[in-house]
Amino acid sequence: MAYDPQLDKEIGTREVVVADAVYIVALRSYNGGEPKVVISMKDSRFPVRRLTPDVFLKIADAVRELAPAAPTA
């Protein structure tokens, strides 16, 4: 199947604040596929590559809140 940008959807987003750093957690589906989690810093162009354990746990809680919003296959 060829890529169709019309099938890209942002299912939901949350802001997570940890130690004065703001992370944007988004659940996105590309080309109508399986939803994926995208984590970036606020006002940043690139996704986050590494997380400390406390940030990871806060983001995991945010993803749990986003998961019910995702359509099930």
C-alpha positions in Angstrom: 0.0 0.0 0.0 1.4 3.4 -1.0 1.8 6.1 1.6 -1.3 8.4 1.9 -0.8 11.4 4.2 -4.6 11.7 4.5 -4.6 8.5 6.7 -2.2 10.1 9.3 -4.1 10.8 12.6 -3.1 12.2 16.0 -5.3 10.2 18.4 -4.3 12.2 21.5 -1.7 14.3 23.3 -0.7 15.0 26.8 1.8 17.3 28.4 4.0 15.8 31.2 6.0 18.1 33.5 8.9 16.6 35.3 11.5 18.8 37.1 10.6 21.9 35.1 10.9 20.0 31.8 7.8 19.7 29.7 7.4 16.6 27.6 4.8 16.2 24.9 3.4 12.7 24.6 1.4 11.9 21.5 -0.3 8.8 20.2 -0.2 8.9 16.4 -1.2 6.5 13.6 0.6 6.8 10.4 -0.9 5.7 7.0 -3.8 4.0 8.9 -1.4 1.7 10.7 -0.9 0.7 14.4 -0.8 3.7 16.8 2.6 4.7 18.0 3.8 6.8 21.0 5.9 9.9 20.1 7.7 11.7 22.9 9.3 15.1 22.4 10.3 18.1 24.5 8.1 21.2 24.2 9.3 23.6 21.5 11.6 20.9 20.1 11.7 19.5 16.6 13.2 16.1 17.4 11.8 13.2 19.5 13.4 12.3 22.8 15.9 9.4 22.6 16.7 8.8 26.3 14.6 9.1 29.4 15.4 8.9 33.1 13.5 6.4 35.2 11.3 9.0 36.9 10.4 10.6 33.5 9.7 7.2 32.0 7.2 6.4 34.8 5.4 9.7 34.4 5.2 9.3 30.6 3.9 5.7 31.1 1.0 7.0 33.2 0.2 9.5 30.4 0.3 6.7 27.8 -2.1 4.7 29.9 -4.6 7.6 29.8 -4.2 7.9 26.0 -4.6 4.2 25.3 -8.4 4.0 25.8 -8.7 6.7 23.2 -7.0 4.5 20.6 -9.2 2.4 18.4 -8.9 -1.3 18.8 -8.4 -3.6 15.8 
